[in-house]
Amino acid sequence: MLILVSGKSFTDRVRCHRSRSGPANRMTDADDPYADLKRHRAPPEMLANVVLVPPKIQKRRQQFVKVPWAWIERLVEARHIATYRVALHVLYRHWKNGGLPFTLSNAAIADEGVSRWRKWEALGELEQLGLITVERRKRRSPRITVIA
């Protein structure tokens, strides 16, 4: 049985369709924007400024800190930016340690862009604001306890 659709048989329509998709109807390399991948590569000058971020830092950038309103209200009186940075780090470490006291090394706070001298200045300021207590130990990192 032969089925006629619009005057042509089904097999004629298939043959006709196949002939249209032949090489004459295909996209040429000149028309294809992805044929020449070298055109789409970044120039070496652009790649010279690209810095790969280590996985440890990438993971760290995904972290966040919850800041209690009591801290926000008291930190308004802080005089140094280092105090804010140390406060955020202290809150993060407080959460990470489950609320237990922890030591605050110079290396840990250096990642925040705070020098060892500014760290002590910030710890003193946070202690004056009544947010933490600092156990000072000779030649050892201070032990921090969060109060508020």
PEPEKA-V461959 format. One record per backbone hydrogen bond with DSSP energy under -1.0 kcal/mol. NH is the residue of the N-H (numbers start at 1). CO is the residue of the C=O. Records with the same first field share a line. If there is no record, write none. Layout:
NH: CO ; CO
This chain:
5: 8
8: 5
10: 3
13: 9
14: 10
15: 11
16: 12
17: 13
18: 14
19: 15
20: 16
21: 17
22: 19
25: 22
32: 28
35: 32
39: 36
40: 37
47: 43
48: 44
58: 54
59: 55
60: 56
61: 57
63: 60
72: 68
73: 69
74: 70
75: 71
77: 74
78: 75
85: 81
86: 82
87: 83
88: 84
89: 85
90: 86
91: 87
92: 88
93: 89
94: 90
95: 91
96: 92
97: 93
98: 95
99: 94
102: 144
104: 142
109: 105
110: 106
112: 109
113: 110
114: 109
119: 115
120: 116
121: 117
122: 118
123: 119
124: 120
125: 121
126: 122
127: 123
128: 124
129: 125
130: 127
131: 126
133: 145
135: 143
140: 137
143: 135
144: 102
145: 133
147: 131
